[in-house]
Amino acid sequence: MRIHDARAIAEGASGRNGGFALAGGAARYDVARETYGAAQAAAYWRWTEEALDRVAELAGDALRRPGGYRLAADEEERADIRLEYEALREDGFGVEWLDDVPGGAAGRFHGAISHPGGGSIQPARFVRRLAARAAAAGAEIREHDTVADIDALDADRVLVATDGYGHGLVPELAELIWPTRGQVIASEPLGRILYDRPHYARQGFDYWQQLPDGRIVLGGFRDVSILDELTDVEETTPAIQSSLESFLHELAGEQVEVTHRWAGIFGLTQDMLPLVGRVPGSDGVWIAAGYSGHGNVLGFACGELVANAILGETSPQLELFDPARFA
C-alpha cells in the first residue's frame, strides 16, 4: 500500500483544525431523524460514538474527553437545540440540558446541550500517530508527492481521501464535494481556565476551546462572508479574522493577544453526510470525503469503513454514504 500526500503528514486541515472530537455529524440530530429516518439516524450516531471510543484507544495523550457544550446563541437557536436534545433523549443518548453553563460562558447564552462523551484532540499529533502505525504495518508513505491524475498511478485500486482538498481529482464527484475554508485563531495563554471543554454555538458557525496551557483556540464566523469561503484557497481574510478577534476578546473578558492565525480546507456536501464507497462508473476508484467540518472523528470512522468495503465487507453506513445517492 502507498500513501501519496501533497504535503507532509498532518500539514493540511487534518492536522490544523479546531480540535473538536465529538459524536454525531454535521446535521442536528432531530433533523437527521426526519431526513434519514429515526432508525438510521440513531445507528449513525451510535456508530460515531463507537468511532470516538476507538480514537481514544489510539490517540493516547492527544485526546482529552471532558465533554462538550452545544450552546444556543439566541431564543431561536434554543428552540432548535431543545428539539435536538429531546430527540437524543428519546433515543436513549446520555445528553443533559443546561439552562446555563458554567465558566466563561455563564450568562451569555440561552441554554445548552451537554455531551458527556465529547472531547478535544490535538489533531496533528493523532494523525502522525496513525501514520506511524500505518508505516509500521508496511505502508509506504510518500510525502510532498502531489497526485494530479489518478489514472497515472500504478495501482489496481485507488482511494481518494482528501476531503476538501484535491477538488476535481475525481471529476464524477466534483459537484458533490465543495471545498470550504475554515479560519482559526489562537490566543496567548490566559492566566485562568474559563472554558473546560469544547463549546460551539450559532449552528456550529462559532466554536472554541481552551487548551491546558490557557490558550483559547477559536474558529468559525464563516457566515461573515460565506460565499467567499467556498474556496480551496488556504489563506486567512481580514473580515473573518477581525470577527474572530473581536469575539475572542469577549470570550476572554479582556483584550488578549492573538499569537497564531491559520486556515484549512474541509469538504462540504449537500446533505451534510460523507461520501464513502466506490466512485460511480469506476471499478478501481474509491472515495472517503465530505465530512462537513466533522472530520476528526468522521474521517477516522470513514477510513475504517472504506477500507473494510474495499475488502468486501458491508455496513449499513455504506448505503447511507453511497456516492451514487445523488445520481
VENVENBEL-V679189 format. One line per field, one symbol per residue. ss: DSSP state (a for helix, b for strand, c for the rest). phi: phi as a letter, one per 30 degrees, with the letter a starting at -180 (. if undefined). psi: psi as a letter, one per 40 degrees, with the letter a starting at -180 (. if undefined). A space follows every 10 residues. Layout:
ss = ???
phi = ???
psi = ???
This chain:
ss = cbbbcccccc cccccccccb bcccccccaa aaaaaacaaa aaaaaaaaaa aaaaaaaaaa aabbcccbbb bcccaaaaaa aaaaaaaaaa ccccbbbbcc ccaaaccccc cbbbbcccbb bcaaaaaaaa aaaaaacccb bbccccccca aacccccbbb cccccccccc aaacccbbbb bbbbbbbccc cccccccbbb baaacbbbbb cccccbbbbb caaaaccccc cccccccaaa aaaaaaaaaa aacccccbbb bbbbbbbbbc ccccbbbbcc ccccbbbbbc ccccaaaaaa aaaaaaaaaa cccccaaaaa acaaaac
phi = .cccbdccei dcddcbbdid bbdjbddedd dddddcjddd dddddddddd ddddeddcdi ddbcbdjacc ccdadddedd ddddedddde ciddcbcbdb cdiddeicbc jacccdddab bddddddddd dddddddjdc ccdhbdccbd ddddadbbcc bchddiejdc edcdccccdb cccbbbcddd dbccbcadbb bhhidbbaac dedjdccbbj hdddbddddd acdcbdbedd dddddddedd ddiadbddcb babbcbcccd cicdcbkdde ibdccbbbai dhjbddcddd dddddddddd djdcaedddd cedddcd
psi = hihhhdaihe eaddegaefi giiaadiidd dddddeiddd dddddddddd dddddddddb eehigeaihh ihdidddddd eddddddddd eeigiihhdi iiadeheeif iihhgdeiah igdddddddd ddddddeeih hhifghhehd deigidhhhh febeifhedg ddededhhhh hhiiiiiihi eihdheiiii iffedhiiih ideeihhhia fdedgdddeg iehgiiiddd dddddddddd deeihihhdi hiiihihhid eeiihhahhh ehdehiihif efefeddddd dddddddddd eeiiiddddd eheeee.
